[in-house]
Amino acid sequence: MKALDQEIPALSINNTAALVHPVMHLLSSVLLLGSVAVQTVLGRPGAGRQSVALLKHSVDSFIKTEEPVALEKLLCNIGPDGCNANGAASGVVIASPSNDNPDYFYTWTRDSGLVFKSLVDRFINRYDAGLQRRIEEYIVAQAKLQAISNPSGSLSNGAGLGEPKFEANLEPFTGDWGRPQRDGPPLRAAAMITYATWLIENGYSSTASTVIWPIIQNDLNYVAQYWYAWITSRHDPADLSASWKGTRLDLTCGKKSMEVLSSQSLVNTGVSTVHNPIPEFRISYVLTIPSALVDGSNLAAALDKHATPYAAVASQVLCFLQSFWIQSSGYIDSNINVNDGREGKDANSLLASIHAFDPKLGCDSATFQPCSDKALSNHKVTVDSFRSYKINSGLGSGKAAAVGRYIEDVYFNGNPWYLTTLAAAEQLYDSLIVWQQMGCITVTDTSLAFFQDLVPDVSKKTYASDTSSYAEIVSAVSAYADGFFNIVAKYAGPDGSLDEQFSRDDGHPLSARDLTWSYASFLTAAARRAGVAPPTWSNNNATSIPSVCSATAALGSYSSATVTSFPPSQTPKAGVPPVTTTPRPCRTATTVAVTFRERAQTRFGQTIKIVGNVAALGHWDTKRAVALNSSDYTSTNPLWKTTVTLMAGQAIEYKYIKVDKDGSLIWEHDPNHTYTVPKTCATTAVRLDNWQS
């Protein structure tokens, strides 16, 4: 990966500086800046230059201090040795160490793919042996995960690849959930393709071919086979004949003309609608399908694999995606053709744009590149939809605001998320990278409202990089992007922690603590701000759209990966760079709050308790046994859980018992469970057991 301006300083994953107190000091100073500076710098052209510099300096300082914290906290959520991932299998990403309200101690294929894509991108920018170990452990874990039969199906026909989440120990999650969720395979494939490409570039094609390609191929075959079922799960097939018309910008600055696309039809092939009740961040991730398929096609060619159908399918997906654009309202409808009370103004469209980013594509609107006129218009409409949040009170259009998922969201009462607010910033940093590369900025009818919010007297034309207007636009967009970062700085935890959400009313952190995806989002946004672009995925046909859209799908074949270990010393051909960072001291925890999670089928009136050989577990006295609660119990996932504080390093033995209403006991069978409480920096741990019968 090449940096257009500068590289992000490399950080060893095991050697980071002690930063708790600096973060607290920094955040207090950022709070003083707050939204006042953001409002000042973005008011009118030429105004507030001192505030622009102050905002930039504050964000510079926040990123410098927060970056090692974010990296360390992210790695704490990866098994087997992450400080918050005790009980997670090797290479497994837990969504969060939170195990109650909400319980996120699971691994999602989608989140894991995005997290490791950020780590792979970081790794290829500067070699880090610790990161490489984790990347390879992740790949091995995913090979195992692909082969696990689950409620969505098995690997035999690929259906099991659509299962959204698993237990942290790689067992299937059998509880009720919205399934299948088809965004996991393309996002997982994208992360692995990037690492496989690095291996090829450094002389390790054999490793890429024998270890990684079989896993990638399963995912790409799944995408090529099931993409249309994914899209139609959010559409009424009767509406699939709707036509569309759009525009695409020329990718060079030498032309100001627009290419008008002819009206095209979407063909209804009679594929039945599949109901998917939990939209989350999924529908606009359809946009990541073409990039994964095209990149996969490139990798197949580099490995001299047989001809694949991926590129042909990618063009059809891209063709269909044009119908998501609502020309009259200037945004991409993430809830298209669904009558559920939502307008479809959704932050997952921002995420889709940044995850499909390729600087080589310039401001192409067909692939919804971040600087395309459609993506910028969508950015404005999406951000504006959240201005009713109390913490955004008084902020007019063009001022950075806290961004949620969608304004109709009711999860935890609907709040801004750190990762969506960072996505709003990242899209703008992506745009700045491309404008610098192209040497111009083109304002169209579609993007005019976005630009006028920042520079009121801007007009429809192309601004060359040697003009004062270009410099003015770049300055305003840079400050706007920094404003989103400033919001994250303002509402981050005092130790630099980033949870899932922060309150729409007063900004205090909410929901799952230390969300892994939040930290990955911080790292990628910081990289783009530094001018570090992701590796290219496109080829000469990446933006081609057929004259007629059709539901072209390719029936795939699937098989478990058989080679699941990596050769040693897969180092860069240019040599290993020196490690220059200093160790971070670690204060070992003396006690650990261990959450015991037990799967045990019970009948009405029964309770599960835990008893063991230490005082906290009753010294085998069943009258002093600790009761578990059934708040997450379902018929398909009979989960009981409780949290007990134990001494760090303590070796224990224990069993679970069923207690009937009349007090009679049923002990689970031998042997005793054994467990050694981890003695690390972590103050929490999770233990997952199944009833021994």
C-alpha positions as CSV (number, residue, x, y, z in Angstrom):
1,M,0.0,0.0,0.0
2,K,1.4,3.4,-0.9
3,A,0.8,6.6,1.1
4,L,0.0,9.6,-1.0
5,D,1.0,12.1,1.7
6,Q,2.6,10.2,4.5
7,E,2.6,6.9,6.3
8,I,0.9,6.2,9.6
9,P,3.6,5.5,12.2
10,A,4.0,1.7,12.6
11,L,3.1,0.2,15.9
12,S,4.1,-3.2,17.1
13,I,1.0,-4.9,18.5
14,N,2.9,-6.0,21.6
15,N,4.8,-2.8,22.2
16,T,2.7,0.3,22.7
17,A,3.1,3.3,25.0
18,A,1.2,3.8,28.2
19,L,-1.5,6.2,27.2
20,V,-4.4,6.3,29.7
21,H,-3.5,9.6,31.3
22,P,-2.6,11.4,28.1
23,V,-5.9,10.4,26.6
24,M,-7.8,11.8,29.5
25,H,-5.9,15.0,29.3
26,L,-6.4,15.2,25.5
27,L,-10.1,14.5,25.7
28,S,-10.6,17.2,28.2
29,S,-8.9,19.7,25.9
30,V,-11.0,18.5,22.9
31,L,-14.1,19.0,24.9
32,L,-13.2,22.7,25.2
33,L,-13.1,22.9,21.4
34,G,-16.3,20.9,20.9
35,S,-18.8,21.9,18.3
36,V,-18.2,25.6,18.5
37,A,-15.0,25.4,16.5
38,V,-16.7,23.1,14.0
39,Q,-19.4,25.7,13.5
40,T,-16.9,28.5,13.2
41,V,-14.6,26.8,10.6
42,L,-17.4,25.8,8.2
43,G,-19.4,29.0,8.1
44,R,-18.3,31.0,5.1
45,P,-15.4,30.9,2.6
46,G,-12.3,32.4,4.1
47,A,-13.7,32.7,7.6
48,G,-12.4,31.0,10.7
49,R,-8.9,30.1,9.5
50,Q,-7.5,30.1,13.0
51,S,-10.3,27.7,14.1
52,V,-9.5,25.5,11.1
53,A,-5.9,25.2,12.3
54,L,-7.0,24.6,15.9
55,L,-9.4,21.9,14.9
56,K,-6.8,20.2,12.8
57,H,-4.2,20.4,15.6
58,S,-6.7,18.9,18.1
59,V,-7.6,16.0,15.7
60,D,-3.9,15.4,15.0
61,S,-3.3,15.1,18.7
62,F,-6.3,12.9,19.3
63,I,-5.3,10.5,16.5
64,K,-1.7,10.3,17.7
65,T,-2.8,9.5,21.2
66,E,-5.8,7.3,20.4
67,E,-4.3,5.2,17.6
68,P,-2.2,2.8,19.8
69,V,-5.0,2.6,22.3
70,A,-7.5,1.6,19.5
71,L,-5.1,-1.0,18.1
72,E,-4.4,-2.5,21.5
73,K,-8.1,-2.6,22.5
74,L,-9.0,-4.2,19.1
75,L,-6.4,-6.9,19.6
76,C,-7.7,-7.5,23.1
77,N,-10.8,-8.8,21.4
78,I,-9.1,-11.5,19.3
79,G,-8.5,-15.0,20.6
80,P,-6.8,-16.9,22.0
81,D,-4.6,-14.4,23.8
82,G,-6.5,-11.2,23.6
83,C,-6.9,-9.7,27.1
84,N,-10.8,-9.6,26.7
85,A,-11.1,-12.8,24.6
86,N,-10.5,-15.5,27.1
87,G,-12.4,-18.6,25.9
88,A,-12.4,-17.5,22.2
89,A,-10.7,-19.8,19.8
90,S,-7.5,-18.9,18.0
91,G,-8.0,-16.2,15.4
92,V,-11.6,-15.5,16.4
93,V,-12.8,-11.9,16.8
94,I,-15.4,-11.3,19.5
95,A,-17.7,-8.5,18.7
96,S,-17.3,-7.1,22.2
97,P,-16.3,-8.4,25.6
98,S,-19.8,-7.3,26.8
99,N,-21.7,-10.4,28.0
100,D,-24.9,-8.8,29.2
101,N,-27.3,-6.1,27.9
102,P,-26.2,-6.7,25.2
103,D,-24.4,-10.1,25.0
104,Y,-21.9,-9.6,22.2
105,F,-19.5,-12.3,23.2
106,Y,-19.9,-14.0,19.8
107,T,-18.1,-13.8,16.5
108,W,-19.9,-12.4,13.5
109,T,-18.5,-13.2,10.0
110,R,-19.3,-9.7,8.8
111,D,-17.6,-7.9,11.7
112,S,-14.6,-10.2,11.7
113,G,-14.1,-9.7,7.9
114,L,-14.2,-5.9,8.3
115,V,-11.9,-6.0,11.4
116,F,-9.3,-8.1,9.6
117,K,-9.5,-6.1,6.4
118,S,-8.4,-3.1,8.4
119,L,-5.6,-5.2,10.0
120,V,-4.4,-6.6,6.7
121,D,-4.4,-3.1,5.1
122,R,-2.3,-1.9,8.0
123,F,0.0,-4.9,7.8
124,I,0.8,-4.5,4.1
125,N,1.6,-0.9,4.7
126,R,4.3,-1.9,7.1
127,Y,5.3,-5.4,8.1
128,D,4.5,-6.5,11.6
129,A,5.1,-10.1,12.6
130,G,2.6,-9.9,15.4
131,L,-0.2,-8.8,13.0
132,Q,0.8,-11.4,10.5
133,R,0.4,-14.1,13.2
134,R,-3.1,-13.0,14.0
135,I,-4.0,-12.7,10.3
136,E,-2.9,-16.2,9.7
137,E,-4.7,-17.5,12.8
138,Y,-7.9,-15.7,11.5
139,I,-7.6,-17.5,8.1
140,V,-7.2,-20.9,9.8
141,A,-10.2,-20.2,12.1
142,Q,-12.4,-19.2,9.1
143,A,-11.4,-22.4,7.3
144,K,-12.8,-24.3,10.3
145,L,-15.9,-22.1,10.5
146,Q,-16.8,-22.7,6.9
147,A,-17.1,-26.4,7.5
148,I,-19.4,-26.2,10.6
149,S,-23.0,-27.2,9.9
150,N,-25.3,-24.6,11.5
151,P,-29.0,-23.5,11.4
152,S,-28.4,-21.9,8.0
153,G,-27.2,-25.1,6.4
154,S,-23.9,-26.8,5.7
155,L,-20.9,-26.4,3.3
156,S,-22.2,-29.1,0.9
157,N,-24.3,-26.6,-1.0
158,G,-22.8,-23.4,0.5
159,A,-25.9,-22.5,2.4
160,G,-24.1,-22.7,5.8
161,L,-21.8,-19.8,4.7
162,G,-24.7,-17.5,5.2
163,E,-24.8,-18.1,9.0
164,P,-24.2,-14.7,10.6
165,K,-22.7,-15.5,14.0
166,F,-21.1,-18.3,16.0
167,E,-20.0,-19.0,19.5
168,A,-16.6,-17.7,20.3
169,N,-15.2,-21.2,20.7
170,L,-16.3,-22.0,17.0
171,E,-19.4,-23.9,18.0
172,P,-22.6,-23.1,16.0
173,F,-25.0,-20.5,17.5
174,T,-28.4,-22.2,17.6
175,G,-30.6,-19.5,19.0
176,D,-33.1,-17.4,17.1
177,W,-31.6,-14.9,14.8
178,G,-32.1,-13.2,11.4
179,R,-30.5,-15.7,9.1
180,P,-29.1,-16.1,6.6
181,Q,-27.1,-12.9,6.3
182,R,-25.2,-12.9,3.1
183,D,-22.7,-10.1,3.6
184,G,-20.2,-12.2,5.6
185,P,-18.7,-14.2,2.7
186,P,-17.8,-11.2,0.4
187,L,-16.3,-9.2,3.3
188,R,-14.3,-12.2,4.6
189,A,-13.1,-12.9,1.1
190,A,-12.0,-9.3,0.6
191,A,-9.7,-9.5,3.7
192,M,-8.2,-12.8,2.6
193,I,-7.7,-11.7,-1.0
194,T,-5.7,-8.7,0.2
195,Y,-3.4,-10.9,2.3
196,A,-3.1,-13.5,-0.5
197,T,-2.1,-10.7,-3.0
198,W,0.6,-9.5,-0.5
199,L,1.9,-13.1,-0.4
200,I,2.1,-13.3,-4.2
201,E,3.9,-10.0,-4.4
202,N,6.5,-11.2,-1.9
203,G,7.1,-14.5,-3.6
204,Y,4.8,-16.8,-1.7
205,S,2.3,-17.8,-4.4
206,S,2.3,-21.4,-3.3
207,T,1.0,-20.4,0.2
208,A,-1.7,-18.2,-1.3
209,S,-2.8,-21.0,-3.7
210,T,-2.8,-24.0,-1.3
211,V,-3.8,-22.4,2.0
212,I,-5.9,-19.3,1.3
213,W,-7.5,-19.8,-2.2
214,P,-9.7,-22.8,-1.2
215,I,-11.3,-20.7,1.6
216,I,-11.7,-17.6,-0.7
217,Q,-13.2,-19.8,-3.5
218,N,-15.9,-21.1,-1.2
219,D,-16.9,-17.6,-0.3
220,L,-16.8,-16.3,-3.9
221,N,-18.8,-19.3,-5.1
222,Y,-21.4,-18.5,-2.4
223,V,-21.6,-14.9,-3.5
224,A,-21.9,-15.8,-7.2
225,Q,-24.6,-18.3,-6.5
226,Y,-26.7,-16.5,-3.9
227,W,-26.3,-12.8,-4.6
228,Y,-29.7,-12.5,-6.3
229,A,-31.4,-14.2,-3.4
230,W,-29.8,-11.6,-1.1
231,I,-31.0,-8.7,-3.2
232,T,-34.5,-10.1,-3.7
233,S,-34.9,-10.7,0.0
234,R,-35.4,-6.9,0.2
235,H,-37.5,-6.6,-2.9
236,D,-40.9,-7.5,-4.1
237,P,-40.2,-9.5,-7.4
238,A,-43.1,-7.7,-9.0
239,D,-41.1,-4.5,-8.7
240,L,-38.0,-5.8,-10.3
241,S,-38.9,-4.5,-13.8
242,A,-38.5,-0.9,-12.7
243,S,-36.2,1.1,-15.0
244,W,-33.5,3.5,-14.0
245,K,-31.3,6.2,-15.5
246,G,-28.2,7.8,-14.1
247,T,-25.0,9.6,-14.9
248,R,-21.3,8.8,-14.6
249,L,-18.5,11.2,-14.4
250,D,-15.5,11.1,-16.7
251,L,-12.6,9.8,-14.6
252,T,-10.2,12.5,-15.9
253,C,-10.2,16.2,-15.3
254,G,-9.8,17.1,-19.0
255,K,-13.5,16.7,-19.8
256,K,-16.5,18.3,-18.2
257,S,-19.1,16.4,-20.1
258,M,-21.3,13.8,-18.6
259,E,-22.0,10.4,-20.0
260,V,-25.8,9.8,-19.8
261,L,-26.7,6.1,-19.4
262,S,-29.6,4.8,-21.3
263,S,-32.7,3.5,-19.6
264,Q,-32.2,-0.2,-18.7
265,S,-34.5,-2.9,-17.3
266,L,-34.1,-5.2,-14.4
267,V,-35.3,-8.7,-15.4
268,N,-37.5,-10.6,-13.0
269,T,-36.5,-14.2,-13.3
270,G,-39.1,-15.4,-10.8
271,V,-36.8,-15.9,-7.9
272,S,-38.9,-16.0,-4.8
273,T,-38.7,-13.4,-2.0
274,V,-36.8,-14.4,1.0
275,H,-37.8,-12.7,4.2
276,N,-34.9,-11.3,6.3
277,P,-36.2,-9.6,9.4
278,I,-33.0,-7.8,10.6
279,P,-31.6,-5.4,8.1
280,E,-28.7,-4.0,10.2
281,F,-25.7,-3.0,8.1
282,R,-26.5,-5.3,5.2
283,I,-28.4,-4.1,2.2
284,S,-26.0,-1.6,1.0
285,Y,-23.2,-4.1,1.5
286,V,-24.5,-5.5,-1.8
287,L,-22.2,-2.9,-3.2
288,T,-19.2,-4.8,-1.8
289,I,-20.1,-7.8,-3.9
290,P,-18.7,-6.5,-7.2
291,S,-15.4,-5.5,-5.6
292,A,-15.0,-8.9,-3.9
293,L,-15.9,-10.7,-7.2
294,V,-13.6,-8.6,-9.4
295,D,-10.8,-8.8,-6.9
296,G,-11.3,-12.5,-6.6
297,S,-11.2,-12.8,-10.4
298,N,-7.9,-11.0,-10.4
299,L,-6.5,-13.3,-7.7
300,A,-7.6,-16.4,-9.6
301,A,-5.8,-15.2,-12.7
302,A,-2.6,-14.4,-10.7
303,L,-2.7,-18.0,-9.3
304,D,-3.4,-19.5,-12.7
305,K,-6.7,-21.0,-11.6
306,H,-9.3,-22.1,-14.0
307,A,-11.6,-19.4,-15.5
308,T,-14.1,-18.2,-13.0
309,P,-17.5,-16.6,-13.5
310,Y,-16.9,-13.9,-10.9
311,A,-16.3,-10.9,-13.2
312,A,-19.4,-11.7,-15.3
313,V,-21.6,-11.9,-12.1
314,A,-20.0,-8.7,-10.7
315,S,-21.2,-6.7,-13.7
316,Q,-24.8,-7.9,-13.3
317,V,-24.8,-7.1,-9.6
318,L,-23.5,-3.6,-10.5
319,C,-26.2,-3.3,-13.1
320,F,-28.9,-4.1,-10.5
321,L,-27.4,-1.8,-7.9
322,Q,-28.1,1.3,-10.0
323,S,-31.8,1.0,-9.0
324,F,-31.0,1.8,-5.4
325,W,-30.2,5.4,-6.3
326,I,-33.2,7.7,-5.8
327,Q,-32.5,10.5,-8.2
328,S,-35.3,12.8,-7.1
329,S,-34.1,12.8,-3.5
330,G,-30.4,12.4,-4.0
331,Y,-29.6,9.4,-1.9
332,I,-29.2,5.6,-2.1
333,D,-32.2,3.9,-0.6
334,S,-30.9,1.2,1.7
335,N,-34.5,0.0,2.3
336,I,-35.7,-0.1,-1.2
337,N,-39.1,-1.5,-1.9
338,V,-39.8,-2.3,1.7
339,N,-42.8,-0.8,3.4
340,D,-41.6,-0.8,7.0
341,G,-41.9,2.9,7.8
342,R,-38.2,3.6,7.0
343,E,-37.1,6.0,4.3
344,G,-33.9,4.1,3.6
345,K,-31.6,7.0,4.6
346,D,-29.1,4.8,6.3
347,A,-25.5,5.0,7.4
348,N,-24.8,1.6,5.8
349,S,-24.7,3.4,2.5
350,L,-21.7,5.4,3.8
351,L,-20.1,2.2,4.9
352,A,-20.7,0.6,1.5
353,S,-19.0,3.5,-0.2
354,I,-15.9,3.4,1.9
355,H,-15.5,-0.3,1.7
356,A,-15.8,-0.3,-2.1
357,F,-13.2,2.5,-2.3
358,D,-10.5,2.2,-4.9
359,P,-8.6,5.3,-5.9
360,K,-7.9,3.9,-9.3
361,L,-11.7,4.3,-10.1
362,G,-11.6,8.1,-9.4
363,C,-15.1,9.5,-8.8
364,D,-17.0,6.8,-10.6
365,S,-20.6,6.9,-9.6
366,A,-21.6,3.4,-10.8
367,T,-19.5,1.8,-8.1
368,F,-20.5,4.6,-5.7
369,Q,-17.0,5.8,-5.2
370,P,-16.7,8.2,-2.2
371,C,-16.0,11.3,-4.3
372,S,-18.7,10.5,-6.9
373,D,-21.5,13.0,-7.1
374,K,-24.0,10.4,-6.0
375,A,-22.0,9.4,-2.9
376,L,-21.5,13.0,-1.9
377,S,-25.1,13.8,-2.3
378,N,-26.0,10.7,-0.3
379,H,-23.5,11.8,2.4
380,K,-25.3,15.1,2.8
381,V,-28.8,13.5,2.9
382,T,-27.7,10.7,5.3
383,V,-25.9,13.0,7.8
384,D,-28.7,15.6,7.7
385,S,-31.2,12.9,8.7
386,F,-29.6,12.7,12.1
387,R,-29.6,16.4,12.9
388,S,-32.7,15.9,15.2
389,Y,-30.5,14.2,17.8
390,K,-30.3,16.4,20.9
391,I,-26.4,16.4,20.8
392,N,-26.6,17.8,17.3
393,S,-28.9,20.6,18.3
394,G,-28.0,23.9,16.7
395,L,-25.9,22.4,14.0
396,G,-27.0,23.4,10.6
397,S,-26.3,21.7,7.3
398,G,-22.6,21.4,6.5
399,K,-21.6,21.1,10.2
400,A,-20.3,17.7,11.4
401,A,-22.9,15.8,13.4
402,A,-23.1,12.6,15.3
403,V,-24.3,9.8,13.0
404,G,-26.5,6.8,13.8
405,R,-27.6,3.9,11.8
406,Y,-31.0,5.3,10.6
407,I,-33.2,7.8,12.2
408,E,-36.1,5.3,12.8
409,D,-33.7,3.0,14.8
410,V,-35.1,1.9,18.1
411,Y,-32.2,-0.3,19.3
412,F,-31.2,1.2,22.7
413,N,-33.6,4.0,21.7
414,G,-31.7,4.8,18.5
415,N,-28.4,6.6,19.0
416,P,-25.3,7.7,17.1
417,W,-22.5,5.0,16.7
418,Y,-18.8,5.7,16.8
419,L,-18.2,3.6,13.6
420,T,-20.9,5.4,11.6
421,T,-19.7,8.8,12.6
422,L,-16.2,7.8,11.6
423,A,-17.5,6.4,8.3
424,A,-18.8,9.9,7.5
425,A,-15.3,11.3,8.1
426,E,-13.6,8.5,6.1
427,Q,-15.7,9.0,3.0
428,L,-14.5,12.6,2.9
429,Y,-10.9,11.7,3.4
430,D,-11.2,9.1,0.6
431,S,-12.5,11.9,-1.6
432,L,-9.6,14.2,-0.7
433,I,-7.1,11.4,-1.7
434,V,-8.7,11.0,-5.1
435,W,-9.1,14.8,-5.8
436,Q,-5.4,15.2,-5.0
437,Q,-4.6,12.3,-7.4
438,M,-6.8,13.6,-10.2
439,G,-5.9,17.2,-9.7
440,C,-9.4,18.5,-9.9
441,I,-12.9,18.6,-8.3
442,T,-16.0,18.4,-10.4
443,V,-19.3,19.8,-9.0
444,T,-22.5,18.6,-10.7
445,D,-26.2,19.1,-10.3
446,T,-26.2,16.0,-8.1
447,S,-23.4,17.1,-5.8
448,L,-24.1,20.8,-5.8
449,A,-26.1,20.9,-2.5
450,F,-23.3,19.0,-0.7
451,F,-20.6,21.5,-1.8
452,Q,-22.8,24.6,-1.2
453,D,-23.2,23.6,2.4
454,L,-19.4,24.0,2.8
455,V,-18.6,26.8,0.2
456,P,-21.9,28.7,-0.5
457,D,-20.7,30.4,-3.7
458,V,-19.5,27.2,-5.4
459,S,-21.1,26.4,-8.8
460,K,-21.4,23.5,-11.3
461,K,-18.0,23.2,-12.9
462,T,-14.6,21.5,-12.7
463,Y,-12.1,23.2,-10.4
464,A,-8.5,22.6,-11.2
465,S,-6.0,22.1,-8.4
466,D,-4.1,25.3,-9.3
467,T,-7.1,27.5,-8.5
468,S,-8.0,29.2,-5.3
469,S,-11.5,27.7,-5.4
470,Y,-10.1,24.2,-5.4
471,A,-8.0,25.0,-2.4
472,E,-11.0,26.5,-0.7
473,I,-13.1,23.4,-1.3
474,V,-10.4,21.1,-0.1
475,S,-9.9,23.2,3.1
476,A,-13.7,23.1,3.8
477,V,-14.1,19.4,3.2
478,S,-11.0,18.6,5.3
479,A,-12.4,20.7,8.2
480,Y,-15.8,19.0,7.8
481,A,-14.2,15.6,7.9
482,D,-12.2,16.6,11.0
483,G,-15.4,17.7,12.6
484,F,-16.7,14.1,12.7
485,F,-13.4,13.0,14.2
486,N,-13.8,15.7,16.8
487,I,-17.2,14.4,17.8
488,V,-15.7,10.9,18.4
489,A,-12.9,12.5,20.5
490,K,-15.5,14.4,22.5
491,Y,-17.6,11.4,23.3
492,A,-15.0,8.7,23.6
493,G,-14.5,7.1,27.0
494,P,-12.0,8.8,29.3
495,D,-9.4,6.0,28.6
496,G,-9.9,6.2,24.9
497,S,-12.5,3.4,24.8
498,L,-15.0,3.3,21.9
499,D,-18.2,1.4,22.7
500,E,-20.9,0.7,20.2
501,Q,-23.0,3.8,20.7
502,F,-23.1,7.1,22.5
503,S,-26.3,8.8,23.8
504,R,-28.3,11.0,21.4
505,D,-29.0,13.2,24.4
506,D,-25.8,13.8,26.3
507,G,-23.2,11.7,24.5
508,H,-22.3,9.2,27.2
509,P,-21.2,5.8,25.9
510,L,-23.9,3.1,25.5
511,S,-24.5,-0.5,24.6
512,A,-21.7,-3.0,24.0
513,R,-18.4,-1.9,25.5
514,D,-15.1,-1.8,23.5
515,L,-16.8,-2.7,20.2
516,T,-14.1,-4.3,18.0
517,W,-15.6,-2.8,14.9
518,S,-15.5,0.7,16.4
519,Y,-11.7,0.4,16.8
520,A,-11.3,-0.9,13.3
521,S,-13.3,2.0,12.0
522,F,-11.0,4.5,13.9
523,L,-7.9,2.9,12.4
524,T,-9.1,3.0,8.8
525,A,-10.4,6.6,9.1
526,A,-7.1,7.7,10.6
527,A,-5.2,5.9,7.8
528,R,-7.3,7.7,5.1
529,R,-6.8,11.0,6.8
530,A,-3.0,10.4,6.6
531,G,-3.4,9.8,2.9
532,V,-2.9,6.1,3.0
533,A,-5.2,4.5,0.4
534,P,-6.3,0.8,0.4
535,P,-4.9,-1.5,-2.2
536,T,-6.7,-1.5,-5.5
537,W,-9.3,-4.2,-6.4
538,S,-10.5,-3.1,-9.8
539,N,-9.6,-3.9,-13.3
540,N,-10.5,-2.5,-16.7
541,N,-13.9,-4.0,-16.6
542,A,-14.8,-3.1,-13.0
543,T,-17.2,-0.4,-13.9
544,S,-18.8,-2.0,-17.0
545,I,-22.6,-2.3,-16.9
546,P,-24.5,-4.6,-19.3
547,S,-27.1,-3.1,-21.5
548,V,-29.7,-5.3,-19.8
549,C,-29.6,-6.4,-16.2
550,S,-30.3,-10.1,-15.5
551,A,-30.1,-12.3,-12.5
552,T,-27.0,-14.2,-13.7
553,A,-25.9,-16.6,-11.0
554,A,-23.3,-19.4,-11.0
555,L,-23.9,-22.7,-9.3
556,G,-20.9,-23.2,-7.1
557,S,-19.1,-26.2,-5.7
558,Y,-17.8,-26.2,-2.1
559,S,-15.2,-28.2,-0.2
560,S,-13.4,-27.8,3.1
561,A,-9.9,-26.4,3.0
562,T,-7.4,-29.2,3.7
563,V,-4.2,-27.3,4.2
564,T,-4.7,-25.2,7.3
565,S,-1.3,-24.2,8.5
566,F,1.1,-21.6,7.2
567,P,4.8,-22.1,6.4
568,P,7.2,-20.1,8.7
569,S,9.1,-17.0,7.7
570,Q,6.7,-15.5,5.2
571,T,8.5,-12.2,5.5
572,P,8.7,-9.3,2.9
573,K,11.2,-9.8,0.1
574,A,12.6,-6.4,1.0
575,G,13.4,-7.5,4.5
576,V,11.8,-7.0,7.9
577,P,11.8,-3.3,9.1
578,P,13.1,-2.6,12.6
579,V,10.7,-2.2,15.5
580,T,11.0,1.3,17.0
581,T,8.2,1.5,19.6
582,T,8.5,1.2,23.4
583,P,6.9,-1.5,25.5
584,R,3.6,-0.6,27.2
585,P,3.6,-1.6,30.9
586,C,0.8,-3.8,32.0
587,R,-0.8,-3.9,35.5
588,T,-1.8,-7.5,36.1
589,A,-5.3,-7.8,37.5
590,T,-5.6,-9.4,40.9
591,T,-9.3,-10.4,40.5
592,V,-11.2,-11.4,37.4
593,A,-15.0,-11.3,36.9
594,V,-15.6,-14.6,35.2
595,T,-18.9,-15.0,33.4
596,F,-19.9,-18.7,33.3
597,R,-22.2,-19.5,30.4
598,E,-23.9,-22.9,30.5
599,R,-26.1,-24.5,27.9
600,A,-28.6,-26.8,29.7
601,Q,-32.1,-27.8,28.7
602,T,-34.5,-27.3,31.7
603,R,-38.1,-27.7,32.3
604,F,-40.4,-25.1,33.8
605,G,-39.5,-24.4,37.4
606,Q,-35.9,-25.7,37.2
607,T,-32.9,-23.5,38.0
608,I,-29.2,-24.0,37.1
609,K,-26.6,-23.4,39.7
610,I,-22.8,-23.7,39.8
611,V,-20.8,-25.1,42.7
612,G,-17.1,-25.7,43.0
613,N,-14.0,-26.1,45.2
614,V,-13.4,-22.4,46.1
615,A,-15.3,-20.1,48.4
616,A,-16.8,-18.0,45.6
617,L,-18.4,-21.2,44.4
618,G,-19.6,-22.6,47.7
619,H,-16.8,-25.1,48.5
620,W,-18.9,-27.8,47.0
621,D,-21.8,-26.9,49.4
622,T,-24.9,-27.0,47.2
623,K,-26.7,-24.7,49.7
624,R,-24.1,-22.0,48.8
625,A,-24.1,-22.7,45.1
626,V,-24.4,-19.7,42.8
627,A,-27.6,-19.4,40.7
628,L,-27.4,-18.7,37.0
629,N,-30.0,-16.5,35.3
630,S,-32.0,-17.5,32.2
631,S,-32.5,-14.0,30.6
632,D,-31.0,-15.3,27.3
633,Y,-32.6,-18.7,27.4
634,T,-34.5,-19.9,24.3
635,S,-35.7,-23.3,23.2
636,T,-33.0,-23.5,20.6
637,N,-30.3,-21.9,22.7
638,P,-30.8,-22.9,26.4
639,L,-28.3,-20.5,27.8
640,W,-27.9,-19.9,31.5
641,K,-25.2,-17.5,32.8
642,T,-23.8,-15.7,35.9
643,T,-20.7,-13.7,36.8
644,V,-18.4,-14.7,39.7
645,T,-15.4,-12.7,40.9
646,L,-12.3,-15.0,41.3
647,M,-8.7,-14.6,42.1
648,A,-6.4,-14.2,39.0
649,G,-4.4,-17.3,38.4
650,Q,-6.6,-19.4,40.6
651,A,-7.1,-23.1,39.4
652,I,-10.7,-24.2,40.1
653,E,-12.9,-27.3,39.7
654,Y,-16.7,-27.0,39.4
655,K,-19.9,-28.6,38.2
656,Y,-23.4,-27.4,37.4
657,I,-26.6,-28.7,39.1
658,K,-30.2,-28.5,38.2
659,V,-32.5,-27.5,41.1
660,D,-36.2,-28.5,40.9
661,K,-38.9,-26.4,42.5
662,D,-39.0,-28.9,45.5
663,G,-35.2,-28.4,46.0
664,S,-34.2,-31.8,44.6
665,L,-30.9,-31.8,42.8
666,I,-29.6,-33.3,39.5
667,W,-25.8,-33.2,39.1
668,E,-24.3,-33.2,35.7
669,H,-22.0,-36.2,35.0
670,D,-18.3,-36.5,35.6
671,P,-15.7,-35.2,35.1
672,N,-15.5,-32.0,37.0
673,H,-14.9,-28.9,34.8
674,T,-11.5,-27.4,35.4
675,Y,-10.4,-23.9,34.7
676,T,-7.5,-21.6,35.5
677,V,-8.5,-18.0,35.9
678,P,-6.3,-15.9,33.5
679,K,-3.6,-13.7,35.1
680,T,-3.3,-10.9,32.7
681,C,-4.3,-7.2,32.3
682,A,-7.9,-8.3,31.7
683,T,-10.4,-7.9,34.6
684,T,-13.1,-10.0,32.8
685,A,-13.3,-13.4,31.3
686,V,-15.9,-15.8,29.8
687,R,-16.2,-19.5,30.2
688,L,-18.6,-21.5,28.0
689,D,-19.8,-25.0,29.0
690,N,-22.4,-27.6,27.9
691,W,-24.3,-29.7,30.3
692,Q,-22.6,-33.1,30.7
693,S,-25.1,-35.8,30.4
